[in-house]
Amino acid sequence: MDLKEKLLSSFLVFENQTEIDSYVSDVRNDAIKMFEKKGFPTKKDEAWKYTSLNKLLKEDYSVFPKQENALEYRDVEKYFIHDIDSYKIIFVDGKYSSHLSETTHDGLDVCLMSAALNKPKYRLVIENYFNKAATTDSLPSLNTAFSKEGAYIHIPKGKIIEKPIQIIHFSTGNESATMLQPRNLIVVEENSHVQIIECHQSLTSNPVLTNSVTEIFAKKRAIVDYYKIQNDTQEASLIDNTFIKQKQESIVSVHTFSFGGKLIRNNLNFYQEGERIDSTLKGVTIIGNKQHVDHNTLVHHIEPNCESHQDYKGIFGDSATGVFNGKVVVEKEAQKTNAFQANNNILISDKATINTKPQLEIFADDVKCSHGCTVGQLDESALFYMRSRGIPEKEAKALLMYAFSNNVLSSVKIPELKHRITKIIANQLGVNIGFDL
């Protein structure tokens, strides 16, 4: 039995064992039918031209991990950002861990998706927001069909959340191979502000495949800063699907830092549904070995007087592969749009590859749009200058690569998080540089 057949048969068991209202049940059944029709994406699909899932799909994944391994705080302490006071929502093998989480909150509605999908008090929210931003592509549909657990975060109107929220998904390796499908729903009401840090972390050398979906709704003048830290083990793979709908004058930024994992595919989609909206998408990828990272982005400008800024940096060594497929769509009504897109890459190995395809589809005539990509190597003259000043070659190269990614790092608004990312980058480059950029 292949993975698709296993999932389809498992869905019947899942539905029978899950208490859910008829609305959610209907959504799930429609989603599994969509997945059955489309199946897993292949390289024949234009959006997946450079990324193959074939090797991943050959594993015999456990779709429902049998039990949660008991984790103590000391086992996972190093994965938390301790320098900041934050709310913590922690999942272990797809199940909520109450003793690792810290969800005492003031004026903040944080609960589990399992509760939101079941409790009558959340019915209106679920009907208005659940699966209203996610597309009907095969992998988001698969997640929707099996959606059960994840973080539900509702920021009330006019609320500034002083502390960041950390969402961490741990996999223990309790099974020989595990497939996880977390689902997050985040609603930020008018004039509210929140910062969220998310990561997926495997604690095992066993294969792990995570198919995650996050839906974010930013209402009028809301501000959302979202940070994705992807620094997993060499046997963990992540397909991250994030869908964001913005209303008038909202500001949403998503920073994606991809350093670890076997295969990472980031599908990031912004939909601007109002005027004077600002959307920011930035990312840094530093990988080696045979790692594969694919960024697939969409910004859909629907209304006039809006802006979007995309800036992705990639550093690829050994036999690593990078993919960037960024699309900006400007509708006819979206006059006065200002859209910027850039993808810059450095290859530090002859065997590393990058496939980049920035795209613009413009149907309006009064816009300011630009896009471009570069692929190159480190500046030899700059490297020679630094070595002539007594800086060893390894450190000189690291400094140049730090500088290359600095304009993305500099826009991180949480200093402690920026410090953590800087340390990860230094570790990736194999140096110890005693300052933050």
Secondary structure as UniProt FT lines:
FT   HELIX           3..17
FT   HELIX           22..38
FT   TURN            43..44
FT   HELIX           46..48
FT   TURN            49..50
FT   HELIX           54..57
FT   HELIX           73..76
FT   HELIX           77..79
FT   TURN            82..83
FT   STRAND          87..92
FT   TURN            93..94
FT   STRAND          95..96
FT   TURN            98..100
FT   STRAND          109..112
FT   HELIX           113..116
FT   TURN            117..118
FT   HELIX           120..122
FT   HELIX           123..129
FT   TURN            130..131
FT   HELIX           138..145
FT   STRAND          151..155
FT   TURN            157..158
FT   STRAND          165..171
FT   STRAND          178..180
FT   STRAND          183..188
FT   TURN            190..191
FT   STRAND          193..202
FT   STRAND          208..218
FT   TURN            220..221
FT   STRAND          223..231
FT   TURN            234..235
FT   STRAND          236..246
FT   TURN            248..249
FT   STRAND          251..260
FT   STRAND          263..272
FT   STRAND          278..287
FT   TURN            289..290
FT   STRAND          292..301
FT   STRAND          307..316
FT   TURN            318..319
FT   STRAND          321..330
FT   TURN            332..333
FT   TURN            335..336
FT   STRAND          338..347
FT   TURN            350..351
FT   STRAND          353..362
FT   STRAND          368..376
FT   HELIX           380..388
FT   TURN            389..390
FT   HELIX           393..409
FT   TURN            410..411
FT   HELIX           415..429
//
